Amino acid sequence: MEDKKEYSNGEVTVVWQAEKCIHSNNCVKNNPQVFQPKMRPWIQIDGSSSEKIIETVKKCPSGALSFYQNNPS
C-alpha cells in the first residue's frame, strides 16, 4: 500500500510519498522553514511562500515530493 500524504496552504499542495524518499535532505537544506523532519507533521506548509515551496519540491531527486497548484476560488 502506498503511503501518500498531502499538505496544502490553499495555493499549493505538496504530496509526499514516503516509500520513494531516499533521504537526500535536499528539501531540508533548501527550505528548513517548511521541511522539518523532527516535527509532526514534518511538512510545515505555512513556513514559507508557495513559490519557495515549489522551487524546493522541484529539487527532490527521488520524486518522493511533488506538488500541484490549487484552483483559486
PDB file of N, CA, C and O in Angstrom:
ATOM      1  N   MET A   1       0.836  -1.199   0.000  1.00  0.00           N
ATOM      2  CA  MET A   1       0.000   0.000   0.000  1.00  0.00           C
ATOM      3  C   MET A   1       0.876   1.257   0.000  1.00  0.00           C
ATOM      4  O   MET A   1       1.862   1.344   0.731  1.00  0.00           O
ATOM      5  N   GLU A   2       0.505   2.192  -0.808  1.00  0.00           N
ATOM      6  CA  GLU A   2       1.265   3.420  -0.954  1.00  0.00           C
ATOM      7  C   GLU A   2       0.946   4.389   0.186  1.00  0.00           C
ATOM      8  O   GLU A   2      -0.217   4.686   0.458  1.00  0.00           O
ATOM      9  N   ASP A   3       1.993   4.871   0.841  1.00  0.00           N
ATOM     10  CA  ASP A   3       1.817   5.846   1.911  1.00  0.00           C
ATOM     11  C   ASP A   3       2.023   7.231   1.316  1.00  0.00           C
ATOM     12  O   ASP A   3       3.156   7.655   1.085  1.00  0.00           O
ATOM     13  N   LYS A   4       0.929   7.928   1.071  1.00  0.00           N
ATOM     14  CA  LYS A   4       0.989   9.245   0.427  1.00  0.00           C
ATOM     15  C   LYS A   4       0.259  10.243   1.311  1.00  0.00           C
ATOM     16  O   LYS A   4      -0.872  10.003   1.734  1.00  0.00           O
ATOM     17  N   LYS A   5       0.918  11.369   1.588  1.00  0.00           N
ATOM     18  CA  LYS A   5       0.296  12.413   2.399  1.00  0.00           C
ATOM     19  C   LYS A   5       0.315  13.719   1.616  1.00  0.00           C
ATOM     20  O   LYS A   5       1.233  13.987   0.841  1.00  0.00           O
ATOM     21  N   GLU A   6      -0.724  14.529   1.839  1.00  0.00           N
ATOM     22  CA  GLU A   6      -0.813  15.828   1.166  1.00  0.00           C
ATOM     23  C   GLU A   6      -0.895  16.935   2.201  1.00  0.00           C
ATOM     24  O   GLU A   6      -1.551  16.806   3.235  1.00  0.00           O
ATOM     25  N   TYR A   7      -0.213  18.023   1.892  1.00  0.00           N
ATOM     26  CA  TYR A   7      -0.181  19.201   2.757  1.00  0.00           C
ATOM     27  C   TYR A   7      -0.476  20.417   1.896  1.00  0.00           C
ATOM     28  O   TYR A   7       0.209  20.644   0.899  1.00  0.00           O
ATOM     29  N   SER A   8      -1.485  21.203   2.262  1.00  0.00           N
ATOM     30  CA  SER A   8      -1.890  22.331   1.431  1.00  0.00           C
ATOM     31  C   SER A   8      -1.896  23.634   2.222  1.00  0.00           C
ATOM     32  O   SER A   8      -2.230  23.656   3.407  1.00  0.00           O
ATOM     33  N   ASN A   9      -1.521  24.714   1.550  1.00  0.00           N
ATOM     34  CA  ASN A   9      -1.627  26.052   2.149  1.00  0.00           C
ATOM     35  C   ASN A   9      -2.726  26.862   1.455  1.00  0.00           C
ATOM     36  O   ASN A   9      -2.849  28.066   1.678  1.00  0.00           O
ATOM     37  N   GLY A  10      -3.518  26.199   0.618  1.00  0.00           N
ATOM     38  CA  GLY A  10      -4.571  26.885  -0.120  1.00  0.00           C
ATOM     39  C   GLY A  10      -4.160  27.232  -1.535  1.00  0.00           C
ATOM     40  O   GLY A  10      -4.992  27.209  -2.441  1.00  0.00           O
ATOM     41  N   GLU A  11      -2.895  27.553  -1.742  1.00  0.00           N
ATOM     42  CA  GLU A  11      -2.389  27.874  -3.079  1.00  0.00           C
ATOM     43  C   GLU A  11      -1.757  26.664  -3.744  1.00  0.00           C
ATOM     44  O   GLU A  11      -1.979  26.392  -4.924  1.00  0.00           O
ATOM     45  N   VAL A  12      -0.969  25.949  -2.962  1.00  0.00           N
ATOM     46  CA  VAL A  12      -0.242  24.793  -3.490  1.00  0.00           C
ATOM     47  C   VAL A  12      -0.399  23.625  -2.521  1.00  0.00           C
ATOM     48  O   VAL A  12      -0.488  23.819  -1.309  1.00  0.00           O
ATOM     49  N   THR A  13      -0.431  22.421  -3.064  1.00  0.00           N
ATOM     50  CA  THR A  13      -0.485  21.209  -2.251  1.00  0.00           C
ATOM     51  C   THR A  13       0.762  20.388  -2.537  1.00  0.00           C
ATOM     52  O   THR A  13       1.060  20.068  -3.687  1.00  0.00           O
ATOM     53  N   VAL A  14       1.492  20.048  -1.469  1.00  0.00           N
ATOM     54  CA  VAL A  14       2.673  19.201  -1.570  1.00  0.00           C
ATOM     55  C   VAL A  14       2.238  17.764  -1.290  1.00  0.00           C
ATOM     56  O   VAL A  14       1.531  17.489  -0.321  1.00  0.00           O
ATOM     57  N   VAL A  15       2.673  16.868  -2.150  1.00  0.00           N
ATOM     58  CA  VAL A  15       2.382  15.441  -1.997  1.00  0.00           C
ATOM     59  C   VAL A  15       3.690  14.740  -1.629  1.00  0.00           C
ATOM     60  O   VAL A  15       4.702  14.897  -2.312  1.00  0.00           O
ATOM     61  N   TRP A  16       3.655  13.966  -0.544  1.00  0.00           N
ATOM     62  CA  TRP A  16       4.838  13.231  -0.098  1.00  0.00           C
ATOM     63  C   TRP A  16       4.546  11.748  -0.151  1.00  0.00           C
ATOM     64  O   TRP A  16       3.574  11.277   0.439  1.00  0.00           O
ATOM     65  N   GLN A  17       5.390  11.009  -0.860  1.00  0.00           N
ATOM     66  CA  GLN A  17       5.273   9.556  -0.955  1.00  0.00           C
ATOM     67  C   GLN A  17       6.473   8.931  -0.238  1.00  0.00           C
ATOM     68  O   GLN A  17       7.577   8.862  -0.777  1.00  0.00           O
ATOM     69  N   ALA A  18       6.222   8.482   0.988  1.00  0.00           N
ATOM     70  CA  ALA A  18       7.289   8.013   1.875  1.00  0.00           C
ATOM     71  C   ALA A  18       8.151   6.915   1.262  1.00  0.00           C
ATOM     72  O   ALA A  18       9.369   6.913   1.440  1.00  0.00           O
ATOM     73  N   GLU A  19       7.527   5.979   0.538  1.00  0.00           N
ATOM     74  CA  GLU A  19       8.292   4.841   0.025  1.00  0.00           C
ATOM     75  C   GLU A  19       9.291   5.229  -1.056  1.00  0.00           C
ATOM     76  O   GLU A  19      10.199   4.454  -1.357  1.00  0.00           O
ATOM     77  N   LYS A  20       9.144   6.411  -1.644  1.00  0.00           N
ATOM     78  CA  LYS A  20      10.087   6.864  -2.676  1.00  0.00           C
ATOM     79  C   LYS A  20      11.245   7.665  -2.082  1.00  0.00           C
ATOM     80  O   LYS A  20      12.260   7.872  -2.748  1.00  0.00           O
ATOM     81  N   CYS A  21      11.102   8.110  -0.850  1.00  0.00           N
ATOM     82  CA  CYS A  21      12.077   9.020  -0.243  1.00  0.00           C
ATOM     83  C   CYS A  21      13.426   8.333  -0.032  1.00  0.00           C
ATOM     84  O   CYS A  21      13.494   7.250   0.550  1.00  0.00           O
ATOM     85  N   ILE A  22      14.501   8.972  -0.509  1.00  0.00           N
ATOM     86  CA  ILE A  22      15.856   8.451  -0.326  1.00  0.00           C
ATOM     87  C   ILE A  22      16.630   9.276   0.715  1.00  0.00           C
ATOM     88  O   ILE A  22      17.836   9.093   0.882  1.00  0.00           O
ATOM     89  N   HIS A  23      15.944  10.166   1.399  1.00  0.00           N
ATOM     90  CA  HIS A  23      16.526  10.958   2.496  1.00  0.00           C
ATOM     91  C   HIS A  23      17.781  11.716   2.067  1.00  0.00           C
ATOM     92  O   HIS A  23      18.803  11.695   2.753  1.00  0.00           O
ATOM     93  N   SER A  24      17.685  12.383   0.924  1.00  0.00           N
ATOM     94  CA  SER A  24      18.802  13.184   0.427  1.00  0.00           C
ATOM     95  C   SER A  24      18.970  14.466   1.236  1.00  0.00           C
ATOM     96  O   SER A  24      20.038  15.078   1.229  1.00  0.00           O
ATOM     97  N   ASN A  25      17.912  14.865   1.929  1.00  0.00           N
ATOM     98  CA  ASN A  25      17.890  16.101   2.727  1.00  0.00           C
ATOM     99  C   ASN A  25      17.887  17.362   1.883  1.00  0.00           C
ATOM    100  O   ASN A  25      18.052  18.452   2.431  1.00  0.00           O
ATOM    101  N   ASN A  26      17.704  17.260   0.560  1.00  0.00           N
ATOM    102  CA  ASN A  26      17.626  18.458  -0.277  1.00  0.00           C
ATOM    103  C   ASN A  26      16.516  19.386   0.201  1.00  0.00           C
ATOM    104  O   ASN A  26      16.707  20.600   0.266  1.00  0.00           O
ATOM    105  N   CYS A  27      15.364  18.826   0.535  1.00  0.00           N
ATOM    106  CA  CYS A  27      14.229  19.652   0.955  1.00  0.00           C
ATOM    107  C   CYS A  27      14.553  20.402   2.242  1.00  0.00           C
ATOM    108  O   CYS A  27      14.245  21.587   2.373  1.00  0.00           O
ATOM    109  N   VAL A  28      15.177  19.704   3.191  1.00  0.00           N
ATOM    110  CA  VAL A  28      15.510  20.318   4.481  1.00  0.00           C
ATOM    111  C   VAL A  28      16.551  21.420   4.288  1.00  0.00           C
ATOM    112  O   VAL A  28      16.436  22.496   4.874  1.00  0.00           O
ATOM    113  N   LYS A  29      17.564  21.149   3.466  1.00  0.00           N
ATOM    114  CA  LYS A  29      18.619  22.147   3.227  1.00  0.00           C
ATOM    115  C   LYS A  29      18.089  23.369   2.489  1.00  0.00           C
ATOM    116  O   LYS A  29      18.483  24.496   2.787  1.00  0.00           O
ATOM    117  N   ASN A  30      17.193  23.149   1.523  1.00  0.00           N
ATOM    118  CA  ASN A  30      16.702  24.245   0.691  1.00  0.00           C
ATOM    119  C   ASN A  30      15.579  25.050   1.335  1.00  0.00           C
ATOM    120  O   ASN A  30      15.400  26.224   1.011  1.00  0.00           O
ATOM    121  N   ASN A  31      14.824  24.440   2.237  1.00  0.00           N
ATOM    122  CA  ASN A  31      13.681  25.151   2.829  1.00  0.00           C
ATOM    123  C   ASN A  31      13.390  24.604   4.232  1.00  0.00           C
ATOM    124  O   ASN A  31      12.371  23.950   4.453  1.00  0.00           O
ATOM    125  N   PRO A  32      14.305  24.882   5.179  1.00  0.00           N
ATOM    126  CA  PRO A  32      14.141  24.329   6.534  1.00  0.00           C
ATOM    127  C   PRO A  32      12.931  24.889   7.281  1.00  0.00           C
ATOM    128  O   PRO A  32      12.515  24.316   8.288  1.00  0.00           O
ATOM    129  N   GLN A  33      12.362  25.990   6.810  1.00  0.00           N
ATOM    130  CA  GLN A  33      11.167  26.541   7.459  1.00  0.00           C
ATOM    131  C   GLN A  33       9.949  25.650   7.214  1.00  0.00           C
ATOM    132  O   GLN A  33       9.014  25.638   8.014  1.00  0.00           O
ATOM    133  N   VAL A  34       9.962  24.908   6.114  1.00  0.00           N
ATOM    134  CA  VAL A  34       8.833  24.046   5.745  1.00  0.00           C
ATOM    135  C   VAL A  34       9.131  22.583   6.067  1.00  0.00           C
ATOM    136  O   VAL A  34       8.304  21.896   6.667  1.00  0.00           O
ATOM    137  N   PHE A  35      10.309  22.109   5.671  1.00  0.00           N
ATOM    138  CA  PHE A  35      10.641  20.694   5.803  1.00  0.00           C
ATOM    139  C   PHE A  35      11.433  20.478   7.091  1.00  0.00           C
ATOM    140  O   PHE A  35      12.634  20.742   7.152  1.00  0.00           O
ATOM    141  N   GLN A  36      10.737  19.996   8.113  1.00  0.00           N
ATOM    142  CA  GLN A  36      11.289  19.865   9.458  1.00  0.00           C
ATOM    143  C   GLN A  36      11.118  18.421   9.943  1.00  0.00           C
ATOM    144  O   GLN A  36      10.098  18.088  10.546  1.00  0.00           O
ATOM    145  N   PRO A  37      12.115  17.561   9.680  1.00  0.00           N
ATOM    146  CA  PRO A  37      11.961  16.137   9.970  1.00  0.00           C
ATOM    147  C   PRO A  37      11.711  15.789  11.430  1.00  0.00           C
ATOM    148  O   PRO A  37      11.202  14.706  11.721  1.00  0.00           O
ATOM    149  N   LYS A  38      12.055  16.675  12.347  1.00  0.00           N
ATOM    150  CA  LYS A  38      11.824  16.374  13.769  1.00  0.00           C
ATOM    151  C   LYS A  38      10.410  16.748  14.224  1.00  0.00           C
ATOM    152  O   LYS A  38      10.007  16.408  15.336  1.00  0.00           O
ATOM    153  N   MET A  39       9.667  17.438  13.378  1.00  0.00           N
ATOM    154  CA  MET A  39       8.306  17.866  13.716  1.00  0.00           C
ATOM    155  C   MET A  39       7.295  16.848  13.193  1.00  0.00           C
ATOM    156  O   MET A  39       7.605  16.055  12.304  1.00  0.00           O
ATOM    157  N   ARG A  40       6.108  16.877  13.738  1.00  0.00           N
ATOM    158  CA  ARG A  40       4.976  16.086  13.233  1.00  0.00           C
ATOM    159  C   ARG A  40       3.790  17.010  13.087  1.00  0.00           C
ATOM    160  O   ARG A  40       3.366  17.572  14.097  1.00  0.00           O
ATOM    161  N   PRO A  41       3.218  17.215  11.912  1.00  0.00           N
ATOM    162  CA  PRO A  41       3.723  16.678  10.647  1.00  0.00           C
ATOM    163  C   PRO A  41       5.052  17.331  10.262  1.00  0.00           C
ATOM    164  O   PRO A  41       5.325  18.470  10.642  1.00  0.00           O
ATOM    165  N   TRP A  42       5.859  16.613   9.517  1.00  0.00           N
ATOM    166  CA  TRP A  42       7.193  17.119   9.213  1.00  0.00           C
ATOM    167  C   TRP A  42       7.195  18.184   8.136  1.00  0.00           C
ATOM    168  O   TRP A  42       8.183  18.901   7.983  1.00  0.00           O
ATOM    169  N   ILE A  43       6.103  18.305   7.382  1.00  0.00           N
ATOM    170  CA  ILE A  43       5.980  19.378   6.404  1.00  0.00           C
ATOM    171  C   ILE A  43       5.084  20.462   7.004  1.00  0.00           C
ATOM    172  O   ILE A  43       3.876  20.279   7.157  1.00  0.00           O
ATOM    173  N   GLN A  44       5.704  21.588   7.338  1.00  0.00           N
ATOM    174  CA  GLN A  44       5.005  22.746   7.906  1.00  0.00           C
ATOM    175  C   GLN A  44       4.715  23.700   6.746  1.00  0.00           C
ATOM    176  O   GLN A  44       5.463  24.646   6.497  1.00  0.00           O
ATOM    177  N   ILE A  45       3.626  23.432   6.053  1.00  0.00           N
ATOM    178  CA  ILE A  45       3.328  24.061   4.766  1.00  0.00           C
ATOM    179  C   ILE A  45       3.234  25.592   4.828  1.00  0.00           C
ATOM    180  O   ILE A  45       3.430  26.262   3.814  1.00  0.00           O
ATOM    181  N   ASP A  46       2.942  26.139   5.985  1.00  0.00           N
ATOM    182  CA  ASP A  46       2.833  27.601   6.100  1.00  0.00           C
ATOM    183  C   ASP A  46       4.166  28.278   6.411  1.00  0.00           C
ATOM    184  O   ASP A  46       4.201  29.475   6.696  1.00  0.00           O
ATOM    185  N   GLY A  47       5.257  27.522   6.357  1.00  0.00           N
ATOM    186  CA  GLY A  47       6.564  28.050   6.744  1.00  0.00           C
ATOM    187  C   GLY A  47       7.219  28.986   5.758  1.00  0.00           C
ATOM    188  O   GLY A  47       8.111  29.742   6.143  1.00  0.00           O
ATOM    189  N   SER A  48       6.814  28.968   4.500  1.00  0.00           N
ATOM    190  CA  SER A  48       7.397  29.883   3.516  1.00  0.00           C
ATOM    191  C   SER A  48       6.421  30.080   2.365  1.00  0.00           C
ATOM    192  O   SER A  48       5.314  29.542   2.371  1.00  0.00           O
ATOM    193  N   SER A  49       6.848  30.857   1.384  1.00  0.00           N
ATOM    194  CA  SER A  49       5.966  31.185   0.262  1.00  0.00           C
ATOM    195  C   SER A  49       5.724  29.970  -0.631  1.00  0.00           C
ATOM    196  O   SER A  49       6.528  29.038  -0.667  1.00  0.00           O
ATOM    197  N   SER A  50       4.617  29.999  -1.340  1.00  0.00           N
ATOM    198  CA  SER A  50       4.302  28.925  -2.287  1.00  0.00           C
ATOM    199  C   SER A  50       5.389  28.801  -3.342  1.00  0.00           C
ATOM    200  O   SER A  50       5.730  27.689  -3.744  1.00  0.00           O
ATOM    201  N   GLU A  51       5.940  29.920  -3.798  1.00  0.00           N
ATOM    202  CA  GLU A  51       6.985  29.903  -4.821  1.00  0.00           C
ATOM    203  C   GLU A  51       8.220  29.160  -4.318  1.00  0.00           C
ATOM    204  O   GLU A  51       8.799  28.346  -5.038  1.00  0.00           O
ATOM    205  N   LYS A  52       8.617  29.442  -3.083  1.00  0.00           N
ATOM    206  CA  LYS A  52       9.794  28.791  -2.490  1.00  0.00           C
ATOM    207  C   LYS A  52       9.529  27.300  -2.279  1.00  0.00           C
ATOM    208  O   LYS A  52      10.426  26.480  -2.475  1.00  0.00           O
ATOM    209  N   ILE A  53       8.320  26.950  -1.887  1.00  0.00           N
ATOM    210  CA  ILE A  53       7.960  25.544  -1.703  1.00  0.00           C
ATOM    211  C   ILE A  53       8.051  24.797  -3.033  1.00  0.00           C
ATOM    212  O   ILE A  53       8.624  23.709  -3.099  1.00  0.00           O
ATOM    213  N   ILE A  54       7.489  25.379  -4.084  1.00  0.00           N
ATOM    214  CA  ILE A  54       7.521  24.749  -5.415  1.00  0.00           C
ATOM    215  C   ILE A  54       8.973  24.572  -5.881  1.00  0.00           C
ATOM    216  O   ILE A  54       9.352  23.511  -6.378  1.00  0.00           O
ATOM    217  N   GLU A  55       9.768  25.621  -5.713  1.00  0.00           N
ATOM    218  CA  GLU A  55      11.177  25.580  -6.100  1.00  0.00           C
ATOM    219  C   GLU A  55      11.900  24.437  -5.370  1.00  0.00           C
ATOM    220  O   GLU A  55      12.698  23.719  -5.973  1.00  0.00           O
ATOM    221  N   THR A  56      11.620  24.276  -4.080  1.00  0.00           N
ATOM    222  CA  THR A  56      12.250  23.230  -3.280  1.00  0.00           C
ATOM    223  C   THR A  56      11.799  21.845  -3.719  1.00  0.00           C
ATOM    224  O   THR A  56      12.624  20.945  -3.880  1.00  0.00           O
ATOM    225  N   VAL A  57      10.498  21.666  -3.914  1.00  0.00           N
ATOM    226  CA  VAL A  57       9.952  20.361  -4.301  1.00  0.00           C
ATOM    227  C   VAL A  57      10.531  19.910  -5.646  1.00  0.00           C
ATOM    228  O   VAL A  57      10.789  18.722  -5.843  1.00  0.00           O
ATOM    229  N   LYS A  58      10.732  20.845  -6.559  1.00  0.00           N
ATOM    230  CA  LYS A  58      11.282  20.503  -7.876  1.00  0.00           C
ATOM    231  C   LYS A  58      12.701  19.950  -7.784  1.00  0.00           C
ATOM    232  O   LYS A  58      13.166  19.300  -8.720  1.00  0.00           O
ATOM    233  N   LYS A  59      13.395  20.195  -6.679  1.00  0.00           N
ATOM    234  CA  LYS A  59      14.773  19.717  -6.490  1.00  0.00           C
ATOM    235  C   LYS A  59      14.832  18.325  -5.871  1.00  0.00           C
ATOM    236  O   LYS A  59      15.923  17.790  -5.674  1.00  0.00           O
ATOM    237  N   CYS A  60      13.697  17.734  -5.565  1.00  0.00           N
ATOM    238  CA  CYS A  60      13.678  16.409  -4.942  1.00  0.00           C
ATOM    239  C   CYS A  60      14.201  15.359  -5.938  1.00  0.00           C
ATOM    240  O   CYS A  60      13.588  15.153  -6.986  1.00  0.00           O
ATOM    241  N   PRO A  61      15.327  14.690  -5.624  1.00  0.00           N
ATOM    242  CA  PRO A  61      15.921  13.757  -6.590  1.00  0.00           C
ATOM    243  C   PRO A  61      15.160  12.435  -6.749  1.00  0.00           C
ATOM    244  O   PRO A  61      15.296  11.764  -7.771  1.00  0.00           O
ATOM    245  N   SER A  62      14.369  12.064  -5.756  1.00  0.00           N
ATOM    246  CA  SER A  62      13.713  10.751  -5.790  1.00  0.00           C
ATOM    247  C   SER A  62      12.289  10.794  -6.338  1.00  0.00           C
ATOM    248  O   SER A  62      11.722   9.761  -6.697  1.00  0.00           O
ATOM    249  N   GLY A  63      11.718  11.988  -6.400  1.00  0.00           N
ATOM    250  CA  GLY A  63      10.318  12.094  -6.790  1.00  0.00           C
ATOM    251  C   GLY A  63       9.362  11.826  -5.645  1.00  0.00           C
ATOM    252  O   GLY A  63       8.153  11.722  -5.857  1.00  0.00           O
ATOM    253  N   ALA A  64       9.891  11.713  -4.429  1.00  0.00           N
ATOM    254  CA  ALA A  64       9.036  11.489  -3.257  1.00  0.00           C
ATOM    255  C   ALA A  64       8.148  12.706  -2.995  1.00  0.00           C
ATOM    256  O   ALA A  64       7.031  12.573  -2.497  1.00  0.00           O
ATOM    257  N   LEU A  65       8.654  13.884  -3.335  1.00  0.00           N
ATOM    258  CA  LEU A  65       7.882  15.118  -3.192  1.00  0.00           C
ATOM    259  C   LEU A  65       7.397  15.569  -4.557  1.00  0.00           C
ATOM    260  O   LEU A  65       8.161  15.600  -5.521  1.00  0.00           O
ATOM    261  N   SER A  66       6.142  15.914  -4.631  1.00  0.00           N
ATOM    262  CA  SER A  66       5.582  16.521  -5.829  1.00  0.00           C
ATOM    263  C   SER A  66       4.589  17.577  -5.368  1.00  0.00           C
ATOM    264  O   SER A  66       4.353  17.729  -4.170  1.00  0.00           O
ATOM    265  N   PHE A  67       4.011  18.300  -6.305  1.00  0.00           N
ATOM    266  CA  PHE A  67       3.066  19.345  -5.918  1.00  0.00           C
ATOM    267  C   PHE A  67       2.059  19.543  -7.025  1.00  0.00           C
ATOM    268  O   PHE A  67       2.278  19.156  -8.173  1.00  0.00           O
ATOM    269  N   TYR A  68       0.952  20.153  -6.657  1.00  0.00           N
ATOM    270  CA  TYR A  68       0.018  20.668  -7.647  1.00  0.00           C
ATOM    271  C   TYR A  68      -0.544  21.971  -7.111  1.00  0.00           C
ATOM    272  O   TYR A  68      -0.666  22.175  -5.904  1.00  0.00           O
ATOM    273  N   GLN A  69      -0.881  22.845  -8.048  1.00  0.00           N
ATOM    274  CA  GLN A  69      -1.426  24.139  -7.659  1.00  0.00           C
ATOM    275  C   GLN A  69      -2.939  24.019  -7.551  1.00  0.00           C
ATOM    276  O   GLN A  69      -3.594  23.423  -8.405  1.00  0.00           O
ATOM    277  N   ASN A  70      -3.475  24.592  -6.494  1.00  0.00           N
ATOM    278  CA  ASN A  70      -4.908  24.542  -6.256  1.00  0.00           C
ATOM    279  C   ASN A  70      -5.590  25.607  -7.109  1.00  0.00           C
ATOM    280  O   ASN A  70      -5.035  26.677  -7.360  1.00  0.00           O
ATOM    281  N   ASN A  71      -6.788  25.294  -7.540  1.00  0.00           N
ATOM    282  CA  ASN A  71      -7.562  26.268  -8.303  1.00  0.00           C
ATOM    283  C   ASN A  71      -8.003  27.391  -7.389  1.00  0.00           C
ATOM    284  O   ASN A  71      -8.537  27.136  -6.310  1.00  0.00           O
ATOM    285  N   PRO A  72      -7.789  28.635  -7.803  1.00  0.00           N
ATOM    286  CA  PRO A  72      -8.286  29.737  -6.980  1.00  0.00           C
ATOM    287  C   PRO A  72      -9.814  29.727  -6.930  1.00  0.00           C
ATOM    288  O   PRO A  72     -10.481  29.421  -7.918  1.00  0.00           O
ATOM    289  N   SER A  73     -10.338  30.062  -5.785  1.00  0.00           N
ATOM    290  CA  SER A  73     -11.811  30.022  -5.648  1.00  0.00           C
ATOM    291  C   SER A  73     -12.473  31.263  -6.203  1.00  0.00           C
ATOM    292  O   SER A  73     -13.698  31.381  -6.163  1.00  0.00           O
TER     293      SER A  73
END
